[in-house]
Amino acid sequence: MFNRKVLGSAIFAPIIIGSVGLVNLMHQPRFEAYRTVDVVQLLGSGACYGAALVALVLLLRGSRAS
């Protein structure tokens, strides 16, 4: 169904992108006072982590051909 190499990159790429956005947000001095931009950045990081989790589940589940 999916190539393991493709799923491997589908796991690590969103994790790296989400982590960069999250670390960038946490290092800003205004992190305590949430603004709309901060909430959108947190949602984007969460979406990246969600995409990585879905790819990880697909990888661990394996290809089960019917």
C-alpha positions in Angstrom: 0.0 0.0 0.0 2.6 2.6 1.1 6.4 2.4 0.7 8.2 2.2 4.0 10.7 4.9 2.9 7.9 7.3 2.1 6.2 6.6 5.4 9.5 7.1 7.2 9.9 10.6 5.7 6.2 11.2 6.4 6.8 10.6 10.1 10.0 12.6 10.6 9.4 15.6 8.3 6.2 16.8 10.2 7.8 16.1 13.6 10.8 18.3 12.6 8.6 21.1 11.2 6.3 21.0 14.2 9.1 21.0 16.7 10.8 24.0 15.0 7.6 26.0 15.2 6.9 25.0 18.8 10.5 25.7 20.0 10.4 29.1 18.1 7.2 30.0 19.9 8.3 28.9 23.3 11.5 31.0 23.1 9.6 34.3 22.5 9.2 36.5 25.6 5.5 37.1 24.9 4.7 33.3 25.1 2.7 33.9 28.3 0.3 36.3 26.5 -1.3 34.3 23.7 -2.1 36.2 20.5 -4.0 35.0 17.5 -0.7 34.4 15.6 0.6 32.2 18.5 -2.6 30.2 18.5 -2.4 29.6 14.7 1.3 28.5 15.1 0.3 26.1 17.9 -2.4 24.7 15.7 0.0 24.2 12.8 2.5 22.4 15.1 -0.3 20.2 16.4 -1.4 19.4 12.8 2.2 18.4 12.0 2.3 16.1 15.0 -1.0 14.6 14.0 0.2 13.9 10.5 3.3 12.2 11.9 1.2 10.1 14.2 -1.1 9.0 11.4 2.0 8.0 9.3 3.5 6.2 12.3 0.3 4.2 12.8 0.2 3.3 9.0 3.9 2.2 9.3 3.4 0.1 12.3 0.2 -1.4 11.0 2.0 -2.6 7.9 0.5 -3.3 4.5 -2.2 -5.8 4.7 -3.3 -6.7 1.2 -6.8 -8.1 0.8 
